[in-house]
Amino acid sequence: MRFLVPPVVLVAASAASAAVALGPHNVAVLARADSPDSLRIANAYLAARGISADHLILLPYKGSPHTCTFDAFDRDILQPTRKALKDRKLDKTVSVWATTLGLPWRVDGNSSSSVIHFGKVIQPTKGPLIGPAGFTETNHYTGVWLSIDAFNSVPQSEHRPLHMHLAAGTVDLTLAMIKRSAAADGTFPAGTFYLCDGAGPRSTRKTSIPQATRFLHALGANVEHVAGSQFVDKKDVLGLYTGDVFFPTTLNKFLPGALADHLTSTGGVLDATGGQMMCTNFLDAGCAASYGTVVEPYNYPTKFPAALVHAAYRAGFTAVESYWMSVSWPEQGIFVGDPLCRPFGKPPEIAVASPTPGQFVADELPIEVKARAPRGVGGLEVRLDGEAVAGVGQQRLPRDAAITLTIGTRKYTTTTTEPTVLATLTGELKKKLEADGLDVSLAPASLIVYRKNDGPPPLVAVSCTSGVLHGEIAGGKFFAGASSGEKDFMWLRFSTGPTSTTARTLFPLSKVSDGLHHLTITAVGGGETTAGTSQTLSFVKRTQVTRLKLKRMKERISLAAVKGRVEVAAAAFQGEGLVPPIEFRVDERIVETRPNPPFALSVDPKLFGVGRHFVRARTTKPLQEADDEVEFFIDP
């Protein structure tokens, strides 16, 4: 469904375009059931990122925290996770698996990232086109330049999960990384991306630096190209791209949200037995994410991130999307850090007018949402208890939507003659530019234009006529080629959706049980990164009146005769409505909260002393007639 003139009506999720911003509802957190440290990290990440508790998957794995066989990994990690996601109806929405410290990072010579993504171990092969240890299976997300949720929504998508390992050097350092990275979201830090050639045989991926530099400059980023592999005394490291056995992390300052990795053989060997600096050292030094190989990979550049990882990150993609976009052969490499960190995302502003927090409803839930974004609100999505139930999205442009691009004295215009998608319009513009001898690359919401470097770059401008179509020239100009043989570069970025919209609906609750429910409303931007923002609130469906009754179980207690605890009261509900948690108070002191039956209170008489005491039971959520009181006596 496309956006109309506001307000619009939310429609059922099956009939609308789902919001496609990678967010908390797209992440499953995997933890060892037998490890307090693993659970501590998992719960900290759920809290920091607002991830629902049903996205936590406790695994029966009891093996080494470092390595295991594929049979063990499949039995104790892959299969239990897939089953849990399917049983919880999360298999269609979860795009990222985040494992915690204590789960293995190497599986029969592959990384856990690769085995989770491909679902199997893939051994390297030798061939004339792929060298001594290449791979024939590639990561299809490489170079896509589109949010993973949007990529997975394509019908022919294999919906392979991305992976990132929530593990710094220690538990405490991991917790600090989580807190720091979550706080970096949307801060647009002013730092520098240091792109280093690398040292000796570890310099094979330096060829991707020029292209990344162009993109970063177009995005307004500070970039410094370093001919070597190391530097010291830099206080503003926002991105590091290098190749060496180690890097002096303690002699530089990494800003919150920074990305950093080093091409070396054993950077992903996370038990410190590889003889080289581990990639987790970057997390310990303040970074949000990194990458390293778990076995000897040789110096294939395609087994490591391309420099465009930093351009994708600066453009507004998350850490996990940026890294996975940049590695063609991830079979031997592990991604570590906070998958959702997004310092450069600019999500829409969102205001939920209805329902109000804690609102009581019966047969219908009134929903009213307002969203604003300078470059368009690309979609709204409503989730009820984690399941998508309604949404609206910008799928088609209206008739007469037009793009006009001016390059020097030349003007190129393309206009829709009927409702169509953005790709149709940008595709027509591409043809016109190519007919004039320009080289053009087309991305889902971008055009990259190249021209011969035969003089000063011409002035450029772009305009769009429709209120739901927005275009910009990144950096506002052609960027001149670095040499006479290098072409000038211009990056056109487009987005769709109204800059402001209001959506309303009355959602039927006939299939929703009485009780407390959670509503999450997400608004996403209309560009390729689809940065999103969410609000979660609770409401109560009540069609049956429920009364709380408290029964006295013991009227008098002899202090001299009793040893231990004595049951003094029990709560019960009358009616067929809610059964919320019960809070017991003795003499107005909170003694105990019971989230589930049986709702009985036992006390130690010695803690209260001789005399008359009052027990009050109440629900922890507002509920009509949800309070009752009894008394008991303690004798000497």
C-alpha positions in Angstrom: 0.0 0.0 0.0 1.4 3.5 -0.8 1.2 6.6 1.3 -1.7 8.8 0.5 -2.3 12.4 1.7 -2.1 12.1 5.5 -3.9 10.7 7.4 -3.6 7.2 6.1 -5.1 3.9 7.3 -3.0 1.1 8.7 -3.9 -2.2 7.0 -3.3 -5.8 8.0 0.3 -6.9 7.8 -0.4 -9.4 5.1 -1.7 -6.7 2.8 0.9 -4.0 3.6 4.6 -3.5 3.1 6.3 -4.3 6.4 8.6 -1.8 7.9 12.1 -2.9 6.9 14.5 -1.3 9.5 16.8 -3.7 11.2 15.9 -3.3 14.9 15.3 -5.2 18.2 12.5 -7.3 16.8 14.9 -8.7 14.2 17.5 -10.0 16.6 17.6 -13.3 18.5 20.1 -13.5 21.4 21.6 -17.0 22.0 23.0 -17.9 25.4 24.3 -21.0 27.2 21.7 -22.2 29.7 24.5 -23.5 32.0 26.5 -20.3 32.0 25.8 -17.4 34.4 28.2 -15.2 32.4 26.5 -16.0 29.1 23.1 -15.2 30.6 24.4 -12.0 32.2 25.6 -10.7 28.8 22.4 -11.8 27.1 20.1 -10.1 29.6 22.3 -6.9 29.4 21.9 -6.8 25.7 18.1 -7.4 25.8 17.8 -4.5 28.2 20.2 -2.2 26.3 18.5 -2.7 23.0 14.9 -3.2 24.2 14.7 -6.7 22.8 11.7 -8.8 23.9 12.4 -11.6 26.3 11.0 -14.2 23.9 13.9 -13.4 21.6 16.3 -14.9 24.2 17.1 -18.5 23.3 18.7 -20.7 26.0 20.8 -23.5 24.5 21.7 -26.9 25.8 25.3 -26.6 24.6 27.8 -27.7 27.3 31.0 -27.9 25.3 34.1 -25.7 24.9 33.5 -22.0 24.7 36.0 -21.8 21.9 35.7 -24.7 19.4 33.4 -27.6 18.6 32.4 -30.0 15.9 29.6 -29.3 13.4 27.6 -32.2 14.8 27.6 -30.6 18.3 27.0 -27.2 16.9 24.1 -28.4 14.8 22.6 -30.5 17.6 22.9 -27.9 20.5 22.8 -24.6 18.7 21.4 -24.6 15.1 18.5 -27.0 15.6 17.3 -25.7 19.0 17.5 -22.1 17.7 15.6 -22.8 14.5 12.9 -24.7 16.5 12.6 -21.9 19.1 12.2 -19.3 16.4 9.6 -21.3 14.5 7.6 -22.2 17.7 7.6 -18.6 18.7 6.6 -17.4 15.2 9.9 -15.4 14.9 11.4 -17.3 12.0 10.2 -14.9 9.4 11.3 -11.7 11.2 14.6 -12.6 12.9 17.4 -11.6 10.6 20.3 -11.6 13.0 21.6 -14.2 15.5 23.7 -12.7 18.3 25.7 -15.3 20.3 27.1 -14.6 23.7 30.5 -15.2 25.3 30.7 -18.9 26.1 29.4 -20.2 22.8 32.0 -21.5 20.3 33.5 -19.2 17.6 35.1 -22.0 15.5 33.4 -25.0 14.1 35.4 -27.6 12.2 37.6 -25.0 10.6 34.8 -22.5 9.9 33.7 -19.6 12.0 30.4 -19.7 13.9 29.3 -16.7 11.8 29.6 -18.7 8.6 28.0 -21.9 10.0 25.0 -19.9 11.3 24.7 -18.1 7.9 25.2 -21.0 5.6 23.9 -23.8 7.9 26.8 -26.0 7.2 30.6 -26.2 7.2 32.2 -25.3 3.9 35.8 -26.4 3.3 38.1 -24.3 1.1 39.0 -25.7 -2.3 41.9 -25.2 -4.7 41.4 -24.0 -8.3 42.9 -21.9 -11.0 40.4 -19.1 -10.5 40.2 -19.2 -6.7 43.8 -20.0 -5.7 45.0 -22.5 -3.0 42.1 -22.0 -0.5 39.2 -20.2 -2.1 35.4 -20.8 -1.8 32.8 -21.4 -4.4 29.9 -20.3 -2.1 29.6 -16.6 -1.5 27.7 -14.3 0.8 24.8 -13.0 -1.3 24.5 -9.9 0.9 27.9 -8.6 -0.2 27.6 -5.2 -1.8 23.8 -5.1 -1.7 23.6 -1.6 -0.1 20.2 -2.4 1.3 18.9 -3.1 4.8 19.0 -6.9 5.6 15.3 -6.9 6.4 14.5 -5.4 3.0 16.9 -7.9 1.3 15.3 -10.8 3.1 11.8 -9.6 2.1 12.5 -10.2 -1.6 10.6 -13.4 -2.5 13.6 -15.2 -3.9 15.7 -14.5 -0.8 17.1 -17.5 1.1 16.6 -15.6 4.4 20.0 -16.5 5.7 20.7 -15.0 9.1 23.5 -12.6 9.7 25.6 -13.2 12.8 27.6 -11.3 15.3 29.3 -12.6 18.5 28.6 -10.5 21.6 32.1 -11.0 23.1 34.9 -8.6 24.1 37.9 -9.7 26.1 36.0 -10.4 29.3 32.5 -10.4 30.7 32.9 -6.9 32.1 34.5 -5.5 29.0 31.6 -7.0 27.0 29.0 -5.4 29.2 30.9 -2.1 28.8 30.9 -2.5 25.0 27.2 -3.1 25.0 26.4 0.0 27.1 28.8 2.2 25.1 27.6 1.1 21.7 23.9 1.4 22.5 24.5 5.0 23.7 26.3 5.8 20.4 23.2 5.3 18.2 22.3 8.5 16.3 25.0 10.6 17.8 26.8 11.3 14.5 30.2 11.4 16.1 32.8 13.8 14.6 35.8 11.6 14.1 38.1 10.3 11.4 38.2 7.1 9.3 41.8 6.0 9.0 42.3 3.8 5.9 45.7 2.1 6.0 47.3 0.3 3.2 48.6 -2.5 5.5 52.0 -4.1 5.9 53.7 -6.4 3.4 51.4 -9.4 2.5 48.7 -7.9 4.7 48.2 -5.1 2.3 46.2 -7.0 -0.3 42.9 -5.2 0.3 44.2 -1.7 -0.1 42.8 -1.6 -3.6 39.3 -1.0 -2.1 40.4 2.2 -0.3 40.0 4.7 -3.2 36.3 3.7 -3.8 35.5 3.8 -0.1 37.3 7.2 0.2 35.0 8.6 -2.5 31.9 7.5 -0.8 33.1 8.7 2.6 34.0 12.1 1.2 30.6 12.4 -0.5 29.0 11.7 2.9 31.0 14.5 4.5 33.3 12.2 6.5 36.8 13.0 7.5 39.2 10.4 5.9 42.9 10.0 6.3 44.8 7.6 4.0 47.8 6.0 5.8 50.5 4.5 3.6 51.6 2.1 6.3 49.7 -0.1 8.8 50.0 1.7 12.2 49.9 5.1 13.8 49.8 6.6 17.3 48.4 9.5 19.2 45.2 9.8 17.2 42.3 10.9 19.5 39.4 10.7 17.0 39.5 7.2 15.5 36.0 6.5 14.2 37.1 3.8 11.7 40.2 1.8 11.3 41.1 -0.3 8.2 44.5 -1.9 8.3 46.6 -5.0 7.9 49.2 -6.1 10.5 49.7 -8.7 13.2 48.8 -6.1 15.8 47.8 -2.5 16.2 48.7 -0.1 19.1 45.1 0.3 20.4 46.2 1.7 23.8 48.2 4.5 22.1 45.1 5.8 20.2 41.6 6.8 21.2 38.6 5.0 19.6 35.3 6.9 19.7 32.1 5.2 20.9 30.6 3.4 17.9 33.9 3.0 16.0 34.6 0.1 13.7 38.1 -1.4 13.4 39.7 -4.5 12.0 43.1 -5.7 10.9 43.9 -8.2 8.1 46.0 -10.9 9.8 45.9 -14.7 10.0 44.5 -15.3 13.5 42.7 -12.2 14.6 39.5 -14.2 15.2 41.2 -16.9 17.3 39.6 -15.7 20.5 41.4 -17.9 23.0 44.6 -16.0 22.6 46.5 -18.9 21.1 46.9 -17.5 17.6 50.0 -15.5 18.4 48.5 -12.3 17.0 46.3 -9.6 18.3 42.7 -10.7 18.6 40.0 -8.6 17.0 38.2 -8.3 20.4 41.1 -6.0 21.5 39.4 -3.4 19.4 36.2 -3.8 21.4 38.2 -3.6 24.6 39.7 -0.3 23.3 36.2 1.3 22.7 35.0 0.0 19.3 31.5 -1.3 18.6 32.4 -4.1 16.2 35.3 -5.9 14.5 36.2 -8.9 12.4 38.9 -11.6 12.4 39.6 -15.0 10.9 39.6 -18.1 13.1 42.0 -20.2 11.0 44.8 -19.3 8.5 42.9 -17.7 5.6 45.9 -16.7 3.4 45.7 -13.1 2.4 42.6 -13.2 0.2 41.1 -9.8 0.3 37.6 -11.3 -0.2 37.9 -13.2 3.1 38.2 -9.8 4.9 36.0 -6.7 4.9 36.4 -4.3 2.0 37.0 -0.7 2.9 33.4 0.1 1.9 32.4 -1.3 5.3 33.1 2.2 6.6 31.1 3.9 3.8 28.1 1.7 4.5 28.4 2.5 8.3 28.7 6.2 7.6 25.7 6.1 5.3 23.6 4.9 8.2 23.6 1.1 8.1 24.0 -0.9 11.3 27.4 -2.5 12.3 26.2 -6.0 11.4 24.8 -4.9 8.0 27.9 -2.9 7.2 30.3 -5.7 7.9 28.3 -8.5 6.2 27.9 -6.3 3.1 31.7 -6.1 2.8 32.9 -9.7 3.1 32.4 -12.0 0.1 33.8 -15.2 1.7 33.0 -15.1 5.5 33.6 -18.9 5.9 36.7 -18.4 8.0 35.9 -15.1 9.7 33.9 -14.1 12.8 32.0 -10.9 13.3 32.2 -9.6 16.8 30.5 -6.7 18.7 27.1 -5.0 18.8 25.1 -5.8 15.7 22.6 -3.0 16.1 25.0 -0.1 16.7 24.1 2.7 14.3 25.8 6.0 15.1 24.8 7.6 11.7 21.2 6.5 11.5 18.6 9.3 11.4 15.3 7.6 12.3 12.0 9.3 12.0 10.4 11.0 14.9 7.4 9.1 16.2 4.5 10.0 18.5 1.8 7.5 19.5 -1.4 9.4 20.3 -3.4 6.1 20.9 -3.5 3.8 22.8 -2.2 5.4 26.0 0.1 3.3 28.3 -2.0 1.0 30.5 -5.2 1.8 28.6 -8.1 -0.7 29.1 -9.8 -1.9 26.0 -12.4 -4.5 25.1 -13.2 -5.4 21.5 -11.1 -2.9 19.5 -7.8 -1.1 20.0 -7.7 2.4 18.6 -4.2 3.1 17.1 -3.1 6.6 16.0 0.5 7.3 15.1 2.3 10.4 13.9 5.7 10.2 12.2 8.0 12.7 10.7 11.3 12.4 8.7 13.0 15.1 6.5 13.7 12.5 3.7 10.4 10.7 4.0 8.7 8.1 6.3 9.2 4.9 4.4 6.8 2.8 6.5 5.0 2.1 9.7 4.7 -1.3 11.3 2.6 -2.4 14.3 3.5 -5.5 16.3 1.3 -7.1 18.9 3.2 -9.2 21.4 6.0 -9.4 18.9 3.9 -10.4 15.9 3.4 -8.0 13.0 -0.3 -7.3 12.7 -0.6 -4.0 10.6 1.4 -1.6 8.6 1.7 0.8 5.8 4.5 1.3 3.4 5.7 3.4 0.4 5.8 0.9 -2.4 4.7 2.9 -5.5 5.3 6.5 -6.6 2.2 8.3 -7.9 1.6 9.4 -11.5 3.7 12.5 -12.6 6.4 12.0 -10.0 9.6 13.4 -11.6 13.3 13.6 -11.1 15.3 16.4 -12.8 19.1 16.2 -12.7 21.2 19.1 -14.0 24.8 18.5 -14.9 26.4 21.7 -16.2 24.2 22.9 -19.0 22.6 19.5 -19.6 19.2 18.7 -18.0 17.8 15.1 -17.6 14.2 14.6 -16.6 12.3 11.4 -16.1 8.6 11.3 -15.1 6.2 8.5 -14.1 3.2 8.1 -16.4 1.4 5.8 -14.0 2.0 4.6 -10.4 5.3 2.7 -10.3 8.2 1.9 -8.1 11.4 4.0 -7.6 13.5 1.6 -9.5 11.6 2.3 -12.7 12.2 6.0 -12.4 15.9 5.7 -11.6 16.3 3.1 -14.3 15.0 5.5 -16.9 17.3 8.2 -15.6 20.2 5.8 -15.9 19.5 5.2 -19.6 19.4 8.9 -20.4 22.7 9.5 -18.6 24.4 6.5 -20.4 23.1 7.8 -23.7 25.2 10.9 -23.1 28.3 8.9 -22.5 28.3 8.8 -18.7 29.0 5.6 -16.8 26.2 4.8 -14.3 25.8 2.1 -11.6 22.3 1.5 -10.1 21.7 0.5 -6.5 18.3 0.0 -4.9 17.9 3.7 -4.1 21.1 5.3 -5.5 22.7 6.2 -8.8 26.5 6.4 -9.0 27.6 8.5 -12.0 31.1 8.7 -13.4 32.4 11.1 -16.0 35.8 11.6 -17.7 38.2 13.7 -15.8 38.7 16.2 -18.6 38.5 19.5 -16.7 36.9 21.0 -13.7 33.7 19.0 -12.6 30.5 20.8 -13.7 28.0 22.1 -11.3 25.1 19.7 -10.5 21.7 19.8 -8.9 18.7 17.5 -8.5 15.0 18.1 -7.8 11.9 16.0 -7.3 8.3 17.0 -8.0 6.4 14.6 -5.8 5.8 15.0 -2.1 6.7 11.4 -1.5 10.0 11.4 -3.6 13.2 13.0 -2.3 16.6 13.2 -3.9 20.0 14.5 -2.9 23.5 14.6 -4.4 25.8 13.3 -1.6 28.3 16.1 -1.0 26.4 18.3 -3.5 28.9 17.9 -6.3 31.0 15.8 -8.6 34.1 14.7 -6.8 37.1 15.0 -9.1 39.2 12.0 -9.9 42.5 11.8 -8.0 44.4 11.5 -11.3 43.9 12.2 -14.9 43.0 8.5 -15.5 40.5 8.4 -12.7 36.9 9.4 -13.5 34.9 12.1 -11.6 32.3 10.6 -9.2 28.8 11.7 -8.2 26.4 9.9 -5.9 22.7 10.4 -6.2 20.6 9.2 -3.2 16.8 8.9 -3.2 14.2 8.1 -0.6 10.4 7.8 -0.6 7.5 8.6 1.7 5.9 11.7 3.0 7.9 13.9 5.3 5.0 13.8 7.8 2.1 11.4 8.1 -0.6 10.2 10.5 -1.9 6.7 10.5 -5.1 5.5 12.2 -6.9 2.2 12.6 -9.2 0.3 14.9 -7.6 -3.0 15.4 -10.0 -5.9 16.2 -9.2 -7.8 19.4 -11.6 -10.7 18.9 -8.7 -13.2 18.7 -6.7 -11.6 21.5 -7.0 -13.0 25.0 -7.9 -10.9 28.1 -4.8 -9.7 29.8 -1.7 -7.5 29.5 -0.4 -7.0 26.0 2.5 -5.2 24.4 2.2 -3.0 21.3 5.3 -2.0 19.4 5.1 0.7 16.7 8.0 1.3 14.4 8.5 4.0 11.8 11.3 3.7 9.3 13.0 6.2 7.0 12.5 5.9 3.2 16.1 5.5 2.1 18.1 2.4 1.6 19.3 2.2 5.2 15.8 2.4 6.6 16.9 3.6 10.0 13.9 3.1 12.3 12.6 4.1 15.7 10.1 2.3 17.9 7.9 2.9 20.8 6.5 0.0 22.9 3.6 0.5 25.3 1.3 -1.8 27.2 -2.5 -2.1 27.2 -5.0 -4.3 29.0 -7.8 -6.2 27.2 -10.6 -6.8 29.6 -13.9 -8.3 28.7 -14.5 -10.1 32.0 -14.5 -8.6 35.4 -12.0 -10.2 37.7 -12.0 -9.8 41.5 -9.2 -10.5 43.8 -10.1 -12.3 47.1 -7.7 -12.9 49.9 -8.3 -15.9 52.2 -6.9 -16.1 55.8 -5.1 -19.4 56.2 -4.0 -18.9 59.8 -5.6 -16.6 62.4 -3.3 -17.1 65.4 0.4 -18.1 65.5 2.2 -19.1 68.7 5.7 -17.6 68.5 7.0 -20.2 71.0 5.5 -23.2 69.2 6.3 -22.4 65.6 9.6 -23.0 63.8 10.1 -21.7 60.3 7.6 -20.1 58.0 3.8 -20.2 58.3 1.3 -19.8 55.5 -1.0 -17.0 56.5 -2.9 -16.0 53.4 -3.8 -17.1 49.9 -5.1 -15.1 47.0 -7.6 -16.2 44.3 -9.4 -14.6 41.4 -13.1 -14.7 40.8 -14.2 -14.3 37.2 -12.6 -15.3 33.9 -10.6 -12.2 33.2 -7.0 -11.3 34.1 -4.7 -13.1 36.4 -1.9 -10.6 36.8 1.1 -10.8 39.3 0.2 -10.5 43.0 2.1 -8.3 45.5 1.7 -9.2 49.1 2.3 -6.6 51.9 2.4 -7.2 55.6 1.8 -4.0 57.6 2.3 -2.1 54.4 5.8 -3.5 53.9 6.2 -5.3 50.5 7.0 -8.9 51.4 6.7 -10.8 48.2 5.6 -10.6 44.6 4.2 -13.7 42.9 4.1 -13.5 39.1 2.4 -16.9 38.8 0.2 -19.2 40.9 0.0 -20.4 43.6 -0.6 -17.0 45.1 0.1 -17.9 48.7 2.1 -16.0 51.3 4.2 -17.6 54.0 6.0 -15.5 56.7 8.5 -16.0 59.4 6.7 -14.9 62.6 10.0 -13.8 64.2 10.3 -11.0 61.6 7.1 -9.4 62.7 6.8 -9.9 66.5 3.9 -10.3 68.8 0.6 -8.6 68.0 -1.9 -8.0 65.3 -0.8 -7.8 61.7 -2.5 -7.0 58.4 -1.9 -8.8 55.1 -2.9 -6.9 51.9 -2.8 -8.4 48.4 -2.9 -6.3 45.3 -2.2 -6.7 41.7 0.9 -5.0 40.3 -1.1 -3.7 37.3 -4.2 -1.5 37.6 -7.3 -3.7 37.7 -10.8 -3.1 39.0 -11.5 -4.5 42.5 -7.9 -5.8 42.7 -7.3 -5.3 46.4 -8.2 -7.3 49.5 -7.0 -7.5 53.1 -7.0 -10.0 56.0 -5.4 -10.1 59.5 -3.6 -12.5 61.7 -2.2 -12.5 65.2 1.1 -13.6 66.7 1.0 -14.7 70.3 4.0 -15.1 72.6 
